[in-house]
Amino acid sequence: MKVEVPADIYVSLWEKFLFVASFGGVGSVTRAPIGVIRTLPETRQLLEQCLREIFAVSHARQIALSDEALRSHWRFLIL
C-alpha cells in the first residue's frame, strides 16, 4: 500500500473540502447531475462562485491553499 503524508494536513483537508462542498452544494441546490451542471452557464457560474467563496474562507482561516488548487479543481469539475 502506498501512503502519502501531506506536508500540511490542513491544506490537504481544505483541498478536499473545496471540491466536496462546492460540487455537493451546487448539486443539492440544483438537484442536477454533473453533466447538466457543467453545460448550463448559470450552474457553471454558481459552481465557480462556490469554489471562490470556499477558497476565500480558507484564506480567512489562515489556510494556505494555492491558486493552483483552485484552478485544478475548476478544471476537474468543468472539463
N, C-alpha and C positions, 0 to 999 in steps of 0.2 A: 504494500500500500504506500502510495506517495502522499506525503503531507506537506503542505505549505504553511509556514508560520509567518504571518504578516508582520512587517516592521512596526505598524501601529494598528492595533486591533480596532480602535475607534474609527479610523478611516475605513478600514475594511467593512465594518458593520454599517457605516453610513453609505458606503457604495452600494451595498445590498439594499438598504432602506430606500435609497434613491430610485432604484429600479422597481421594487415591490410596491412602494407606496404610490408612486406616480401612475404606474400602469394599473394597479389594483383600484386606485381611486377613480380614475377615468373609466375603467371598465365597469365599476359598480354604479357610477352615476349614469352612464350611457346605456348600460345593460347590453353592450355590443361586444362582439368578438374582436380580436386584434386586427383581423383583416379589414373590418369596417372602420375601426378607429384609425387605421393607417391611411385609408383612402379618402375620408371626409376632411376637408380643410378645417372645419370647425373643431373636430375632435383632435386632429393633429395639433392645432394651436393650443387646445386645452392641455394636451399631454406635454407639450413644450413648456407651458406656463407652470405646470405641476413640477416638472423637473427643475426649473429655475427657482421655484419657491423653496423646494426642499434643499437645493444647493445653497440658497441664501440662509436658510435656517441653520444648516450645518456650519457655515462660516460664523454666524452669530453665536453659535455654541463653541467656537474656537476649534472646530474640526477642520483639518487641513485637506479637504477634498480638492483635487486638482481640476483645472479647467478641462483637462483631457478626460477625466472621469465623466464629466457632464457630456462632453462631445461623444464619447464612445457609447454611453447609454442612449443618447439621442439616435446615433447611427443604428444601433442594435434594434431599438424599438420601431424605428421608421422604415428601415430598409428591408 
